């Protein structure tokens, strides 16, 4: 297989995999809006921030998926992962919360690779740059 095609393929697959969790989580927050808002408030986070969370998760996830403004979206999502880990999953006495904390930190790390990486061949960013 041509190395350029292999790189573009793995980049696209990586973007699909990392963005899917955000898109799905954002959509589930819409359908479970009241419950999510209540949980946020029980953890000391204003429930009024929920629309911004949904926008970041769905919008940022779609941006990473499509490769549009990937670095910005990945940076914002990485910050979200770290903040949500610290706010919602820092109960290290609970094994499930510890695992969720580590998952969020690992996702932040993967997203930072998108921030530091170059343009992705099969992305809106690359198409816009090629046509400029």
Secondary structure as GFF3:
##gff-version 3
##sequence-region A 1 132
A	DSSP	alpha_helix	3	31	.	.	.	ID=ss1
A	DSSP	alpha_helix	33	42	.	.	.	ID=ss2
A	DSSP	three_ten_helix	47	49	.	.	.	ID=ss3
A	DSSP	alpha_helix	50	66	.	.	.	ID=ss4
A	DSSP	alpha_helix	70	88	.	.	.	ID=ss5
A	DSSP	alpha_helix	95	116	.	.	.	ID=ss6
A	DSSP	alpha_helix	124	131	.	.	.	ID=ss7
###
